[in-house]
Amino acid sequence: MTKIFDQKVIIDGALGTELEKLIDPTASYLPSKSPLWSGQVLIDAPQLIEKVHQNYIESGANLLITSTYQLSYGSLKKHTKLNDKEITELWQNSINVAEEAKSKAKKHSDLDKIFIAGSMGPYAAYLANGSEYTGDYGEVKDEELRNFHEPMIDFFYNNDKVDLILFETIPNFQELRVVNEIMQKYPNKDYVLSITCQTNDKLTDGTPLSKIKEYLDNNYKSKILGINCVDYILVDKIISHFPAYKFYIYPNLGFEYDSKIHQFKPKDHGSDITWEKFIKNLHKNNNVIGIGGCCNTGPEEINQIYEIYHS
């Protein structure tokens, strides 16, 4: 196992929004055009994934998240004609481009180690029905969730280049429980369960955070909880439910729907709770051992974290 939890890390930022800045909007592999999102870019233009990773390292990140969020075995079987060998090769390439970025980036002097986290998207990403924002998985059985997650878990677990398995944007208590149960069979690699919430006291599916804490207290050995893809103004209240835990925090900037352009855009939270002020306050919390960004954050936001870490 790595010593990744023994130090503070700076997590990278959003992948899809950065790729959209680099890609011609008419390209067939534009993330917003594909059900595989950024994963389509890994298939068709992996050098662009490498470029985004490199940009984040040069902005101060030392934990890169692989481009596999939407590349579960089930999603690839659903949306491509790749065979099992080709699927494994694609997953491997998500690691290869991160390694290439590490070798090419102009690193900050104190970034002696760049870690790689294997990204595991939730079952909601496979459903592609908006359930990341509701947590509603219907009548899914535990066995279905196990079958969904195990192929990629097994791959990341047995890959020496992967320092950490990161289960991202978990909106559903059943999935949280099943994933944690699976990982008891994989004891020799660090992992983080990262939840997402729409309010400051409930998991996205409506499960009270007090119930999540009760479950984790009794079943989650590492006591390191991720919180991602939540509006950053919710973070302080969410982490207050877990006083004995350490955290990987990588929120989004908050969203509002613009009906004129039919797109989500970042909220204006006002001058009292800017991203910079949020990061400065978060950095003071010794239980927060990883800070980064999710949707709509980019190298600028990650560099702000780096500067605050080293001010």
N, C-alpha and C positions, 0 to 999 in steps of 0.2 A: 504494500500500500504506500501511496505517496505521503508526504508531509504537508499536503496542500492546506489542511485545516489549521496548521500551526502558524499561519501568517495571514496578513490581510492581503487580499487580491483586488485588482481592478478588472471587472468583467467587461467584455466588449458591449457594443450597442446593437441596434437593429440591423438586420441583414437585408431584408426585402426593400426597405425604403432607400437604403444606400445603393442597392443594385439598380433600382429604378432610375436613379440619377445617372448611372453609367451606361444604361442600355437604351438604344434607339427605341422609342415608343412603338414603332411598327414591328419590332422583332417578335418572332413567334415565341421566344422563351422569356418574354417579359413576365416577372413573377405574378403580376395582377391578372395575367391572361391564362395562367395555368393552374389546374387543381393541385399541382405539386409545388406551387409557389416558388420559393428560392431554389428548391430542389431541381426544378426544371433547368435553372441556370447551371447547376452542377453537372447535369447531363450534357447540355449543349455548349456551354461557354465557361468551363471551370476556372479559367484564368481570371475571370471577373470575381469569383468567390475569393480567390487568392488575393486579389487586389484589395478587396474590402477588409479581409483579415489583416493585411499588411498596414492598411490605413489605421486600423484600430491599435495595432501594436505601436505604431509611430505616434499615436495620440496618448499612449500611456497604459493601454490594457495589457495585462499579463495572464488573462484567462480567456482563451478563444473558445467559442461554442461552435460545434460543427454544424454544417448546413443540412442536417438530417431531420429537422423537426417534422417535415411533411413527407419523409421518405421511409415510413414504416413498410414492412414487408407487405401488409395488406393494401396500403395505398399504391405501392408499385405494381402489385398484381392487378389492382383495379384499373389503373390508368396507363400502364405500359405493357409491352410484350416481353419485358426482361425475364430471363430465366433465373433460377436461384443463384447460379454462379455469377451472372451479370449483376444481380442485386448486391451480392457480397462485394464485388469489385467496385460498385458505385459507392457503397458505404466506405470502403477503403479509400476511395479517392477523396472523400470529404476530409479524411485525416491527412492524406497526402498534400492537399492544397494548403491546409493549415501549417503543415511542416515546411512547405516551400515558403510560405509567408514569413515564418519564423526565421528562415535562413536569409531572406532578402531584406527584411525590415531594418531600418536604422533604429536600433533599440535605444531607449533611455539608459543611462549608465547604471542605474540600479536594478534594471530588469534582467537579472542574471538567469532567470528561469521563466519561460513562457509555458503555461499549462494548457492542456486541451481537455475540454469537457465534451463528452459524447451526448448530443442532444436527442432526447426522447420526447417526441410530441405526444399529447394526450389522445385518447380514443376519439375525442371530439374532432380532432384534426382529420381523422379518417372519415368520420361521419359527414364532415363539411356541411353541417346544417345550422351553424351558429351556436352549437351547444357549448363552445368555449365561454359563451356569454350567458348561458343559462344553467349549465351543468346537467341538463336533462338528457340522460342516455336511454330512456325508455326502460324496457324490461331486459336489458343486457345481463347475461349470466357471468359469474366470476370466471368460468372457463373461457368464455369469449375474450374477456379482457386479458387473461393469461396468454392465450394463443396470439393475441394481437401484439403484446409487448415482448414475449420471450425471444423471438428470433434476433431482434436487434440488441437486446440485453446480452444475449450470449455472445454476439459479435464483439461488442464493446468490452465485455468482461475479459475476453481472451486476447485483446489487442494491447500490447505493451505501450503503445503511443498515447493511449487514452488514460488520463490521470484520474478522471472523475466521470461517473455517469450521472447526468442531470435530467431529471424528470420534470419537464417544464409545463407550466400553465395548467396544473391539475385543478379542474373545476368541480370534481365529483368525489364525494367521500368514499364510495364503493371502490373507485379506481385507486385512490390513495391507499386504501387498505390492501387491495390486491397487489399493487406494485410493491409495497413494503413486504408483503408475504413472499413474493417471488424472490426478492433480494436476499432473503434468509438462506437461499441455496447458493448464493454468490458472495461468500464472506470476505473475499480478499481484494475487494476494490471499493474505494469510497464512492458514495452516492448521496445525492441530495434530492429530497422531495420538495418541489417548488409549487406552492399553491397560488391560485388566483381568486380574487374576491371582487365583487361589485359594490360592496358596502364595507364598513370598517368592523363588522362583528360577525359576519357569516361567510362561509365558503360560497362560491358562486351558485351551487345547487341549493343553497338555503340552510345547509348544516351549520349550526352555531359553532363559532370558533372554540367555545368552551368544550364542546364535544370532540372537536379535532384534537385539542390539547390533551384531553383525557385519553384518547386513543394513543396518541404519540408518546405520552408519558409512560405508557405501559408496554409499548411495542417498537419504538423507534430508538435504537441504541445511540446513534450519533448525536442526537439532539441539535442538529444543524438544519434549520428550516429555510427553504427558499421562498421568496415572495416575488412574483414577476407578473408583468402585464397588468398591473393595477395602476390607477391614477396615483401619482406620487404623493398627493395630499392625503391619501388614505393610509399611508404606510405606518406612520407613528402610532395610530390607534390600533392597527392590526398587530404590530409587534408587541404592543402592551399586553396582549392576551397570552404571551409566551415568555414570561420574565426569566425563565431559567435557560432559554435557548440562545444559540448563536445563529446568525442570519447571513444568507446571501440575498441581497436586495437589488433587483434590477427592474424598476417600474417603467411605465410609459409616461408620456407627458400629459395624459388626459386627452379626451376627444370630445368634439362636438360635430354634429352632422351639418354640413353646409348644403342646404337644399338647392342653392343656385348652381353649384358645381357638382353636386351629387357625390361628395367625398367627405370623409372624416378629416378634421383638421385639429391641431392641438388647441386645448383650452387656454384662455388667458386667465391665469390664477391671480393676477395682480402683483404688485410689487412686494407685498408682505410675505408671499410664499413662492418666490422664484425657485427655479431648479437649483441655482447656486446656493441659496440660503438653505434649501432642503438638504443638499449634500453636506454643507458645513455642519449642520446639526446632526445629521446621521453619522458623520465621521467621528463625532465626539462620543458616540455610543460604542463602548468597548465590545459589546456583544455582536456588533455588525462586522463580520470578517470578510465580506465581499460586497462591493458596490459596483453597479454598472447600469445599463439602460436597456429597455425593451422598445416597443414600437415607437417610431418617429424620433428616437434619439440617434445621434450620430457621433462622428469623431469629435465634434466641438464639445458635446456634453461629456464625453469620456475624458477629453483633455481637461475639462473643468475639474473632474474628480481627481485626476492625476495632480493638478496644481494644488488642490486643496490638501491632498495627502502629503504633499511635500512643501507646504507653506510654513 
